């Protein structure tokens, strides 16, 4: 499996670099923009007038503070960006192998289907971890550069939550790719599902949906506002998200071992 991991990591390095450039650039801009902004008190009052559902989605924080600003401007939607990346990665690393008929060659080697899927999960998780680590580094260094004291512990908690949520979604999208051959179709399914879940979470919050319903929304288990402003996370996402990732990963392995691959 090591050869599969190294090969896929090498082939996805360029794409990962472009994604990191974009996301880290956004994080750096959010940090630097805090120093340029004037009238933060007025901005804070304006944010308080936003609909409650919107504030819940981005974080019911004081946007006039540095951590509150970073939460709204970049940290709140990191999982959305990572989920989009996860869907594209799953389609490109699994379904495209079938379309290009390279999977026939790979599985003709002494490589089991289980190892093939696990190699995709390992590289995907590593890439997401690298992005999260990069965002953490930009926040810590950037905040120090503009003359403030970085809340490194808060940033680490927020990025940990972002990684766990993205890992669960990646595993789910790998399961989709394990069941569907066409790369374009998998990309459409995963991106559509990501946007629907994200928008639906906001809509359910706007209608004060019961907690039992919101519990099934993946993005509901992202508590970066609590991490950024309070330096804490609830226990539930720390347990539920890894369990969901393991379950989805197991489902991906099971389906890929049982299905016929059209090559």
Buried (B, 14 or more C-beta within 10 A) or exposed (E): EEEBBEEBBEEBEEBBEEBBEEBBEBBBBBBEBBEEEEEBEEBBEEBEEBEEBEBBBBBBBBBBBBBBBBBBBBBBBBBBBBBBBBBBBBBBBBBBBBBEEEBEEBBEEEBBBBBBBBBBBBBBBBBBBBBBBBBBBBBBEBBEEEEBEBBEEBBBBBBBBBBBBBBBBBBBBBBBBBBBBBBEBBBBBBBEBBEEBBEBBBEBBBEEBEEEEBEEBBBBBBBBBBBBBEBEBEEEBBEBBBEBBEBBBEBBBBBBEEEEBEB
